[in-house]
Amino acid sequence: MTRIYCQEKNGMHEFYMTIDRNDYYLFSQKYRVGVDSFYKGGVQLDKGIRHGIGRTDCAIHRTMDKVKRHIRYIEQEYDLVILEKTKMRAAA
């Protein structure tokens, strides 16, 4: 199971992705309370990147976009298949 989580350090959020007990650093961004409450305990990948979950916090939506972009980079860098779109492309 793939999880996305953040840790707060010096007024910044550091985002990580855990896949099969391996942590991958994604990015850092300025601390936001809403983002902290959403990602701090960790969320499943699908929930962490899906906009239609009823949240109205713009900071969370911008963070979801960043998470997707950085996961695509991790997929290329480490030759992983994580996102559904990548899985469909690999199967074709």
Buried (B, 14 or more C-beta within 10 A) or exposed (E): EBBBBBEEEEEEBBBBBBBEEEEBEBBBBEBBEBBBEBBEEBBEBEBBBEEEEEBEBEBBEEBBEBBBEBBBEBBEEEEBEBBEEBEEEEEE
